[in-house]
């Protein structure tokens, strides 16, 4: 488990029109959750029966190894790929791994977002990626409270809202934006949209609108998926009434595979 740290320092004391200085910000927090293996290790099963690695064709091997070399082999495959419908999916081909997994990686490091003022919006980005295999999909949930200074919590946007400098706001989305500035990017499918299917959840998928609700799903896939790269875009706005001081934000994201 890692954390997103938002350290804020009071600049001009506790006056009514104070500025809030946000110091070092750790960009993102991610929790790596291993996928759970299917019951009995069967890839297709019912209450009474199960089959594992059923194939039609001449044959193949995932790990054909000697002391110095390894190879994956397939002869006479009749089908390859990931055919699926709303309720079912299959992995076709000899070179398929039977072990389900969930990969969740953070790519960001720390950054300094400087001093906040009522006259402008401060922005920041963080990135993470998710990949799942032999699952029915995954969800990514943000579970932390908004930035907090002792007993004072910054106002988090409960619905998708445009940034407004001078109004206390904390929010985020996971798409490309042009307001309050050009920043962020939508999900990137790797190697392509043919193999990767991650999407941004409602409330976080509209350009130039931001929200933050602890416990809400921010990204998901409804099937096994190749890697999807996500970018979180944060906004920070303060008003003349925003309390100065040292704010901390531990943004914990939890990824869970579904079966």
C-alpha positions as CSV (number, residue, x, y, z in Angstrom):
1,X,0.0,0.0,0.0
2,X,1.2,3.5,-0.8
3,X,-0.3,6.9,-0.2
4,X,-1.0,10.3,-1.8
5,X,0.4,13.0,0.6
6,X,-0.8,16.6,0.3
7,X,1.2,18.7,2.7
8,X,-0.1,22.3,3.2
9,X,1.6,25.1,5.0
10,X,0.0,28.3,6.3
11,X,1.7,31.3,4.8
12,X,0.3,34.5,6.3
13,X,-0.9,33.4,9.7
14,X,-4.6,33.0,10.5
15,X,-6.0,36.2,9.0
16,X,-9.4,36.1,7.3
17,X,-7.9,36.7,3.9
18,X,-5.1,34.2,4.2
19,X,-3.5,32.2,1.5
20,X,-3.0,28.5,1.8
21,X,0.4,27.1,0.8
22,X,0.3,23.6,-0.5
23,X,3.8,22.1,-0.3
24,X,4.9,18.6,-1.4
25,X,2.2,16.5,-3.0
26,X,2.6,12.8,-3.5
27,X,0.7,12.2,-6.7
28,X,-1.3,9.0,-6.1
29,X,-1.9,6.2,-3.7
30,X,-2.4,2.7,-5.0
31,X,-3.2,-0.6,-3.3
32,X,-2.2,-3.7,-5.2
33,X,-4.8,-6.4,-4.9
34,X,-4.0,-9.9,-6.2
35,X,-6.7,-11.6,-8.1
36,X,-8.4,-14.6,-6.5
37,X,-8.0,-17.9,-8.3
38,X,-11.2,-19.6,-9.7
39,X,-12.6,-22.4,-7.5
40,X,-10.9,-25.7,-8.3
41,X,-8.7,-24.0,-11.0
42,X,-11.3,-24.9,-13.6
43,X,-11.8,-22.5,-16.5
44,X,-15.3,-23.8,-17.3
45,X,-17.5,-25.4,-14.6
46,X,-20.9,-26.0,-13.3
47,X,-22.2,-27.4,-10.0
48,X,-21.2,-31.0,-11.0
49,X,-18.6,-30.7,-13.7
50,X,-15.5,-28.7,-14.6
51,X,-13.1,-28.7,-17.5
52,X,-9.6,-27.2,-17.6
53,X,-7.7,-26.0,-20.7
54,X,-10.0,-27.7,-23.3
55,X,-8.8,-27.4,-26.9
56,X,-9.5,-28.4,-30.4
57,X,-6.5,-28.7,-32.8
58,X,-3.1,-30.3,-33.0
59,X,-1.5,-28.9,-29.9
60,X,0.7,-26.3,-28.3
61,X,2.9,-25.5,-25.3
62,X,3.2,-22.4,-23.0
63,X,6.7,-23.2,-21.7
64,X,8.8,-25.5,-23.9
65,X,12.2,-24.9,-22.2
66,X,15.8,-26.1,-22.3
67,X,18.7,-24.9,-20.1
68,X,19.2,-21.8,-22.3
69,X,15.9,-21.2,-24.2
70,X,12.2,-21.1,-23.8
71,X,9.4,-21.0,-26.4
72,X,5.7,-20.9,-26.7
73,X,4.3,-23.1,-29.5
74,X,1.1,-23.6,-31.3
75,X,0.2,-26.0,-34.1
76,X,-3.1,-26.1,-36.0
77,X,-5.0,-23.6,-33.9
78,X,-8.6,-23.2,-35.1
79,X,-9.3,-20.0,-33.1
80,X,-7.5,-17.3,-31.1
81,X,-8.5,-14.2,-29.2
82,X,-11.2,-13.3,-26.6
83,X,-14.7,-13.9,-28.0
84,X,-17.4,-12.7,-25.6
85,X,-21.0,-11.6,-25.1
86,X,-22.8,-9.7,-22.3
87,X,-22.7,-12.7,-20.0
88,X,-19.8,-15.0,-21.2
89,X,-16.3,-14.8,-22.6
90,X,-13.6,-17.2,-23.6
91,X,-9.8,-17.2,-24.3
92,X,-9.1,-19.1,-27.5
93,X,-5.7,-20.5,-28.5
94,X,-3.0,-22.7,-27.0
95,X,-0.8,-19.9,-25.6
96,X,-3.2,-18.9,-22.8
97,X,-2.1,-18.8,-19.2
98,X,-4.5,-20.5,-16.8
99,X,-3.7,-18.2,-13.8
100,X,-6.0,-15.3,-13.2
101,X,-4.4,-12.0,-12.0
102,X,-4.9,-8.3,-11.4
103,X,-2.0,-5.8,-12.1
104,X,-2.3,-2.3,-10.5
105,X,0.7,0.0,-10.9
106,X,1.3,3.6,-9.9
107,X,3.5,5.7,-12.2
108,X,3.6,9.0,-10.4
109,X,6.0,10.5,-7.9
110,X,6.0,13.6,-5.7
111,X,5.3,17.1,-7.0
112,X,5.1,20.6,-5.5
113,X,1.9,22.5,-6.4
114,X,3.0,25.7,-4.8
115,X,1.0,28.4,-3.1
116,X,-2.8,28.6,-3.5
117,X,-4.6,31.9,-3.9
118,X,-8.2,33.0,-4.4
119,X,-7.4,34.4,-7.8
120,X,-6.5,31.1,-9.6
121,X,-7.0,27.4,-9.6
122,X,-4.2,25.0,-8.8
123,X,-4.0,21.7,-10.7
124,X,-2.1,18.5,-10.4
125,X,-2.0,15.1,-12.2
126,X,-1.3,11.5,-11.2
127,X,-1.2,8.3,-13.3
128,X,-1.9,4.6,-12.7
129,X,-2.5,1.5,-14.8
130,X,-4.7,-1.6,-14.5
131,X,-4.6,-4.9,-16.3
132,X,-6.7,-8.0,-15.5
133,X,-6.8,-11.6,-16.9
134,X,-9.3,-14.4,-16.7
135,X,-11.7,-12.2,-14.8
136,X,-15.2,-10.6,-15.3
137,X,-13.5,-7.2,-15.0
138,X,-12.3,-4.9,-12.2
139,X,-13.2,-1.7,-10.3
140,X,-11.0,1.1,-8.9
141,X,-12.4,2.9,-5.9
142,X,-11.1,6.0,-4.2
143,X,-11.7,5.6,-0.5
144,X,-10.0,8.6,1.2
145,X,-11.5,11.8,2.8
146,X,-10.7,15.2,1.1
147,X,-7.7,17.3,2.2
148,X,-7.9,18.1,5.9
149,X,-6.3,20.6,8.2
150,X,-6.8,19.4,11.8
151,X,-10.6,19.5,12.2
152,X,-11.2,21.5,9.0
153,X,-11.9,19.6,5.8
154,X,-11.7,21.2,2.4
155,X,-15.0,21.2,0.5
156,X,-15.2,18.3,-1.9
157,X,-17.5,18.5,-5.0
158,X,-20.4,16.1,-4.6
159,X,-21.5,16.4,-8.2
160,X,-19.6,17.2,-11.5
161,X,-18.9,20.9,-11.2
162,X,-16.8,23.4,-13.2
163,X,-13.8,24.9,-11.5
164,X,-14.4,28.4,-9.9
165,X,-11.5,30.3,-8.6
166,X,-12.3,32.0,-5.3
167,X,-14.7,29.3,-4.3
168,X,-13.4,26.5,-2.1
169,X,-13.4,23.3,-4.2
170,X,-11.6,20.0,-4.3
171,X,-12.3,17.6,-7.1
172,X,-10.9,15.4,-9.8
173,X,-11.7,13.7,-13.1
174,X,-9.9,11.2,-15.4
175,X,-10.2,12.8,-18.8
176,X,-8.6,15.6,-20.9
177,X,-9.5,19.1,-19.8
178,X,-9.3,22.6,-21.2
179,X,-10.6,24.5,-18.1
180,X,-9.3,25.9,-15.8
181,X,-6.3,25.0,-18.0
182,X,-5.2,22.4,-20.5
183,X,-4.3,19.3,-18.5
184,X,-5.1,15.6,-18.1
185,X,-5.7,12.9,-20.6
186,X,-8.4,10.3,-21.1
187,X,-7.7,6.5,-20.6
188,X,-5.2,5.0,-23.0
189,X,-5.7,1.4,-24.1
190,X,-2.5,-0.7,-24.4
191,X,-1.8,-2.2,-26.8
192,X,-5.1,-1.1,-28.4
193,X,-8.9,-0.9,-27.9
194,X,-9.1,-4.4,-29.4
195,X,-7.5,-5.9,-26.2
196,X,-8.0,-3.3,-23.5
197,X,-11.4,-2.1,-22.2
198,X,-10.9,0.1,-19.1
199,X,-13.3,3.0,-18.8
200,X,-13.8,6.1,-16.6
201,X,-16.8,6.0,-14.3
202,X,-19.7,8.4,-14.4
203,X,-19.0,11.6,-12.5
204,X,-15.4,11.5,-13.4
205,X,-15.7,11.2,-17.2
206,X,-16.7,14.7,-18.3
207,X,-14.2,17.2,-19.5
208,X,-13.9,20.4,-17.3
209,X,-16.2,19.0,-14.6
210,X,-14.8,17.7,-11.4
211,X,-16.1,15.8,-8.3
212,X,-14.8,13.9,-5.3
213,X,-16.9,11.4,-3.4
214,X,-15.1,9.0,-1.0
215,X,-16.0,5.4,-1.7
216,X,-17.0,6.0,-5.3
217,X,-15.8,4.0,-8.3
218,X,-13.6,6.1,-10.6
219,X,-12.6,3.4,-13.2
220,X,-13.6,-0.1,-14.3
221,X,-13.8,-2.8,-16.9
222,X,-16.6,-5.3,-17.5
223,X,-14.2,-8.0,-18.8
224,X,-10.7,-9.2,-18.8
225,X,-8.6,-6.4,-20.2
226,X,-5.1,-5.5,-21.4
227,X,-3.5,-2.5,-19.8
228,X,-5.4,0.7,-19.5
229,X,-3.4,3.8,-18.4
230,X,-5.4,6.4,-16.4
231,X,-4.6,10.0,-15.5
232,X,-6.2,11.7,-12.5
233,X,-6.6,15.4,-12.8
234,X,-7.0,17.2,-9.5
235,X,-8.2,20.8,-8.9
236,X,-7.7,22.9,-5.7
237,X,-9.6,26.2,-5.1
238,X,-9.7,28.2,-2.0
239,X,-11.9,31.1,-0.8
240,X,-11.3,34.0,1.6
241,X,-12.8,31.7,4.3
242,X,-10.6,28.7,3.7
243,X,-8.7,27.9,6.9
244,X,-4.9,28.2,6.6
245,X,-2.6,25.5,7.9
246,X,-1.1,22.1,7.2
247,X,-3.4,20.0,5.1
248,X,-3.0,16.2,4.5
249,X,-4.6,14.1,1.8
250,X,-4.0,10.4,1.7
251,X,-5.6,9.3,-1.6
252,X,-6.0,5.5,-1.3
253,X,-7.3,3.8,-4.4
254,X,-8.4,0.1,-4.2
255,X,-8.5,-2.1,-7.3
256,X,-10.6,-5.3,-7.1
257,X,-11.0,-8.0,-9.7
258,X,-14.4,-9.6,-10.2
259,X,-15.2,-13.1,-11.3
